[in-house]
Amino acid sequence: MAITAADVKKLRDATGAGMMDAKKALTEADGDFDKAVDLLRVSGAAKAAKRADREASNGLVAASGNALVQIGSETDFVAKNAEFIEAADGIAKAVEAARADGKEAASAAVVGGGETVAQTLGELAAKIGEKIELSEAAYFEGDAHVYLHRRSADLPPQVGVMVEYTGDDAATVHSTCLQIAAMSPRWLSREDVPADVVEHERGVAREIALEEGKPEKIIDRIVEGRLGGFYKENCLLEQPAVSDDKKTVAQLLKAAGVTVSRFVRFSAGD
């Protein structure tokens, strides 16, 4: 069956495939449009599998209501692609609708077209030609505030923060989101730091003190002091507030009558 330029254009418009790939698929399918679409999907999936060991070290963050997602891509060229941005917004809406907290649950959420998030991203990867993946996802049941940060004016937001809280001071909650975006705390409070991490940091602090030749009788005190510094750097409530470094975040929240129960910070490329 003769393959016309109109046939090739129709297939390209439907699948986003390149001209030569579309022509090859139609030829192999003997002009059968639906079969050619399937051939391109299979070919795209195979190419996506070959990209699996590449890094999705760019991308964007998107939000909808109490849902926040991070979608990874290989380059910023794709990150600012209109179709990629639209897909990310649709995925955020799907995660919100499914109340899917976590990457695994979010991957199974159904997007508007009836496909799962995983399927949507797989097809988008095949079409665009880069590794694209759901890097992170979160959904909070309680009151939540979201902040999206652009690293560059020509790129979509690439840092996203979501805070779950109680209280009525919206300005303080927003300021807390800015704090998290800028200072990258890993935990809310020292009680949230895993025991193995605490013991590791304690061991490192002890080794440093011994290496410095500190007297044995004061080493325990030195170790606890350095552990306190670790908490101050990595726990949100103990960080000096960016807006007022004479106070901790915990002090500012208490003064505003706000309680933060949890937070997430997603950053493209991290």
C-alpha positions as CSV (number, residue, x, y, z in Angstrom):
1,M,0.0,0.0,0.0
2,A,1.3,3.4,-1.0
3,I,2.1,5.7,2.0
4,T,1.2,9.3,1.4
5,A,2.6,12.5,3.0
6,A,-0.9,13.0,4.4
7,D,-0.8,9.6,6.1
8,V,2.6,10.4,7.6
9,K,1.4,13.8,8.9
10,K,-1.8,12.2,10.4
11,L,0.3,9.7,12.3
12,R,2.8,12.4,13.4
13,D,0.0,14.6,14.7
14,A,-1.5,11.7,16.6
15,T,1.7,10.4,18.2
16,G,4.3,13.2,18.1
17,A,6.7,10.8,16.3
18,G,9.4,12.1,14.0
19,M,8.7,12.0,10.2
20,M,11.0,9.1,9.5
21,D,9.7,7.0,12.4
22,A,6.1,7.6,11.3
23,K,6.9,6.7,7.7
24,K,8.7,3.5,8.8
25,A,5.9,2.5,11.1
26,L,3.2,3.0,8.4
27,T,5.3,1.0,5.9
28,E,5.8,-1.8,8.4
29,A,2.1,-1.8,9.2
30,D,1.2,-1.8,5.5
31,G,-0.7,1.4,5.9
32,D,-2.8,0.3,8.9
33,F,-3.0,3.4,11.0
34,D,-3.9,1.8,14.3
35,K,-1.2,-0.9,13.9
36,A,1.3,1.9,13.1
37,V,0.4,3.7,16.3
38,D,1.0,0.5,18.3
39,L,4.4,0.0,16.6
40,L,5.4,3.5,17.5
41,R,4.3,2.9,21.1
42,V,6.3,-0.3,21.3
43,S,9.3,1.4,19.7
44,G,9.0,4.3,22.1
45,A,8.8,2.0,25.1
46,A,11.9,0.2,24.0
47,K,13.7,3.5,23.6
48,A,12.5,4.6,27.1
49,A,13.9,1.3,28.5
50,K,17.3,2.2,27.0
51,R,17.1,5.6,28.8
52,A,16.4,4.0,32.2
53,D,20.0,4.3,33.3
54,R,20.1,8.0,32.5
55,E,19.5,10.7,35.1
56,A,16.3,12.7,35.3
57,S,18.3,15.5,36.9
58,N,16.1,18.4,35.9
59,G,12.4,18.9,35.8
60,L,9.8,20.8,37.7
61,V,7.4,20.8,40.7
62,A,3.6,21.3,40.4
63,A,0.8,21.6,42.9
64,S,-2.9,21.2,43.2
65,G,-4.7,21.9,46.5
66,N,-3.1,19.7,49.1
67,A,-0.9,17.8,46.6
68,L,2.6,18.5,45.6
69,V,4.6,16.5,42.9
70,Q,8.0,16.6,41.4
71,I,8.4,15.4,37.8
72,G,12.0,14.7,36.7
73,S,13.4,15.2,33.2
74,E,16.9,15.1,31.8
75,T,17.2,18.7,30.6
76,D,15.7,22.1,31.3
77,F,14.7,22.2,27.6
78,V,12.1,19.6,28.4
79,A,11.3,21.1,31.8
80,K,10.0,24.2,30.1
81,N,8.2,22.3,27.3
82,A,4.5,23.3,27.3
83,E,3.3,19.7,27.0
84,F,5.5,18.6,29.9
85,I,4.2,21.4,32.1
86,E,0.6,20.6,31.2
87,A,1.1,17.0,32.0
88,A,2.7,17.9,35.4
89,D,-0.3,20.0,36.2
90,G,-2.7,17.2,35.3
91,I,-0.7,14.8,37.4
92,A,-0.9,17.1,40.4
93,K,-4.7,17.2,40.0
94,A,-4.8,13.4,39.8
95,V,-2.7,13.0,42.9
96,E,-5.0,15.5,44.7
97,A,-8.2,13.7,43.5
98,A,-6.8,10.3,44.6
99,R,-5.4,11.7,47.9
100,A,-2.3,9.8,47.0
101,D,0.5,10.4,49.6
102,G,3.8,9.0,48.3
103,K,5.4,8.1,45.0
104,E,3.9,4.6,44.8
105,A,0.3,5.6,45.5
106,A,0.7,8.6,43.1
107,S,2.0,6.5,40.3
108,A,-1.3,4.6,40.3
109,A,-3.5,7.7,40.4
110,V,-5.7,8.1,37.3
111,V,-5.2,11.2,35.2
112,G,-8.0,12.8,33.3
113,G,-7.6,10.7,30.2
114,G,-8.1,7.5,32.1
115,E,-4.4,6.4,32.2
116,T,-2.4,6.1,35.4
117,V,0.3,8.7,36.2
118,A,2.9,6.0,35.4
119,Q,1.4,5.3,32.0
120,T,1.1,9.0,31.2
121,L,4.7,9.7,32.0
122,G,5.8,6.6,30.1
123,E,4.0,7.7,26.9
124,L,5.3,11.3,27.4
125,A,8.9,10.0,27.7
126,A,8.5,8.0,24.5
127,K,7.1,11.0,22.7
128,I,9.6,13.6,23.9
129,G,12.7,11.3,23.8
130,E,14.0,11.8,27.3
131,K,13.8,10.0,30.6
132,I,10.8,11.4,32.5
133,E,9.7,10.1,35.9
134,L,7.7,10.8,38.9
135,S,10.4,11.7,41.4
136,E,8.3,12.6,44.5
137,A,4.7,13.1,45.5
138,A,2.8,14.1,48.6
139,Y,-0.7,14.7,49.8
140,F,-1.7,16.2,53.1
141,E,-5.1,15.7,54.7
142,G,-5.1,18.7,57.0
143,D,-4.8,22.4,56.3
144,A,-1.8,22.9,53.9
145,H,0.1,25.8,52.4
146,V,2.2,25.4,49.2
147,Y,5.0,27.5,48.0
148,L,6.6,27.1,44.5
149,H,9.9,28.7,43.7
150,R,11.4,29.5,40.3
151,R,15.2,29.4,40.1
152,S,15.0,31.2,36.8
153,A,12.4,33.4,35.1
154,D,12.4,31.3,32.0
155,L,11.8,28.0,33.8
156,P,8.8,26.5,35.6
157,P,9.0,26.2,39.4
158,Q,11.7,23.8,40.4
159,V,11.5,23.9,44.2
160,G,8.3,23.2,46.0
161,V,7.4,23.2,49.7
162,M,4.2,22.1,51.3
163,V,3.4,22.6,55.0
164,E,0.6,21.0,57.0
165,Y,-0.4,23.2,59.9
166,T,-3.0,24.5,62.3
167,G,-3.5,28.2,63.1
168,D,-4.8,31.3,61.4
169,D,-1.6,33.3,60.7
170,A,-1.2,32.8,56.9
171,A,1.7,35.2,56.7
172,T,3.7,33.1,59.3
173,V,2.9,29.9,57.5
174,H,4.1,31.4,54.2
175,S,7.2,32.6,55.8
176,T,7.8,29.1,57.2
177,C,7.6,27.8,53.6
178,L,10.1,30.3,52.5
179,Q,12.4,29.2,55.3
180,I,12.1,25.6,54.2
181,A,12.8,26.4,50.6
182,A,15.9,28.4,51.5
183,M,17.4,26.4,54.3
184,S,16.5,22.8,53.3
185,P,15.7,21.3,56.8
186,R,15.6,17.5,56.7
187,W,13.3,17.0,59.7
188,L,10.7,19.0,61.7
189,S,12.2,18.5,65.1
190,R,15.0,16.6,66.8
191,E,12.5,13.9,67.8
192,D,12.0,13.1,64.2
193,V,15.7,12.4,63.5
194,P,16.2,8.6,63.1
195,A,18.1,7.0,65.9
196,D,20.8,5.6,63.6
197,V,21.4,9.1,62.2
198,V,21.8,10.5,65.7
199,E,24.3,7.8,66.7
200,H,26.2,8.3,63.5
201,E,26.5,12.0,64.1
202,R,27.4,11.4,67.7
203,G,30.2,9.0,66.7
204,V,31.6,11.5,64.1
205,A,31.6,14.3,66.7
206,R,33.5,12.0,69.2
207,E,36.1,11.1,66.6
208,I,36.6,14.8,65.7
209,A,37.0,15.7,69.4
210,L,39.6,12.9,69.9
211,E,41.4,13.9,66.8
212,E,41.6,17.4,68.1
213,G,43.2,16.1,71.3
214,K,40.4,17.3,73.6
215,P,40.6,16.0,77.2
216,E,38.6,12.8,77.7
217,K,36.6,14.3,80.6
218,I,35.0,17.0,78.4
219,I,34.5,15.0,75.3
220,D,30.9,14.0,76.1
221,R,30.0,17.6,76.6
222,I,31.7,18.6,73.3
223,V,29.9,15.8,71.5
224,E,26.5,16.9,72.8
225,G,27.3,20.5,71.8
226,R,28.1,19.5,68.3
227,L,25.0,17.3,68.1
228,G,23.0,20.4,69.1
229,G,24.6,22.2,66.1
230,F,23.5,19.4,63.9
231,Y,19.9,19.7,65.1
232,K,20.1,23.5,64.6
233,E,21.1,23.1,61.0
234,N,18.8,20.2,60.0
235,C,15.6,20.5,62.1
236,L,13.2,23.2,61.0
237,L,11.9,24.2,64.5
238,E,15.5,24.7,65.8
239,Q,16.8,26.7,62.8
240,P,17.3,30.4,63.2
241,A,14.5,32.1,61.4
242,V,15.5,33.7,58.1
243,S,13.1,36.6,58.8
244,D,14.5,37.2,62.3
245,D,17.7,35.3,63.1
246,K,17.5,36.2,66.8
247,K,14.6,33.8,67.1
248,T,14.1,30.2,66.1
249,V,11.4,29.1,63.8
250,A,9.7,27.4,66.8
251,Q,9.6,30.7,68.7
252,L,8.1,32.6,65.7
253,L,5.4,29.9,65.2
254,K,4.5,29.8,68.8
255,A,4.1,33.6,68.9
256,A,1.8,33.4,65.9
257,G,-0.3,30.6,67.3
258,V,0.7,28.3,64.5
259,T,1.7,24.6,64.8
260,V,3.4,22.8,61.9
261,S,2.8,19.1,62.0
262,R,4.8,18.1,58.9
263,F,6.3,19.4,55.7
264,V,7.9,18.2,52.4
265,R,10.4,20.0,50.2
266,F,10.9,18.8,46.6
267,S,13.7,20.1,44.5
268,A,14.3,19.3,40.8
269,G,17.7,17.8,40.4
270,D,18.2,16.8,44.0
